[in-house]
Amino acid sequence: MNTYLHQNFYNNINRLLDLNKFTSILIAISGGQDSLCLIKLIEDLMYINQKKLNIEYIYIDHQWKKDSEKQIKHLINLLTVNKQNLSIYQIQNITNSELVARNIRYNIIIQHAIKYNYSNIMTAHTSTDQIETFLMQLIRGGGIDSVTSLTQTRVLKNNIKIIRPLIYFSRSDITWFCRKFMLPIWSDISNYEHNIIRNRLRNELIPYLNKYFALNIEKQINYFIKISNIENEYIKQNAIKLYLKSRHKTNLALNCLILKHQHEALQLRVLQIFVYHNFQQTLNRNILNRLLNLIQSKKSNNCIIKWKNLYFKVYYNWLYFY
């Protein structure tokens, strides 16, 4: 139990979590190789270091597969051997949308963590998942926030942290690990259905790019994502500083005079931060462009823009939200 993955996993966990304190972890899994690799690494961590962690596994069944019940039994048998708790949620209203399914899955996991006081949620996402997410968001025209959204850590509501300790391991690393320890992987036939966008990226586009454009395409994309994350974090920090500087002390308003002299990238971020912070909504491209024009316009006083249930109005160099 001293493989390359073991060493890197332990280093990541020690850096992300203070294991000297009592730590509660909710681990989201499937029956695939990534999840079984994570389970094996967690169990070995507790055995080697004699750590008594409060761990619970959670599985969300979207009922996409004909053999989903057999897969659930497989997971139950696997975790019963390790004497670990497993919670299973089954989605009754079946959806074919990947995005809708993802939102449902994350909402269930977060609500479960809140209900049972878990401070950390762990997933088995790898660097290959990171590349697939990057390509999907790129195709959809997402900004730098969305194409770099699959990071190693992220803080959610109620100070719950989501952790992805395998994010720097490739799928080939995981495959080698599972074969070495003969882990009982459940073959998911839905991974080969090409009507699912992620599967087409995984099975067609990425191999094509790797063969005809660059032999190490995944390494190159991962490097680009790493650099983009660093630059994105810098923009975020400056946007937060500008937001705190430009917001009104008592009213829901932003100072247009301060904003209009800043770079457009910061203006966009400040608008997004302000609306999300106060109304928990995300502005789309159309309304963002309209608000930018409103801030820059010299004849914007008393001009009102309506979006959903919100109104935006510039009055004496202040952009009011109500």
Secondary structure by P-SEA (a helix, b strand, c coil): cccaaaaaaaaaaaaacccccbbbbbbbbcccaaaaaaaaaaaaaaaaaccccbbbbbbbbcccccaaaaaaaaaaaaaaaabbbbbbbbbccccccaaaaaaaaaaaaaaaaaaacccbbbbbccaaaaaaaaaaaaaacccccccccccccccccccbbbbbccccccaaaaaaaaaaacccccccccccccccaaaaaaccaaaaaacccccaaaaaaaaaaaaaaaaaaaaaaaaaaaaaaccccccccccaaaaaaccaaaaaaaaaaaaaacccccccaaaaaaaaaaaaccccccbbbbcccbbbbbcccccccc
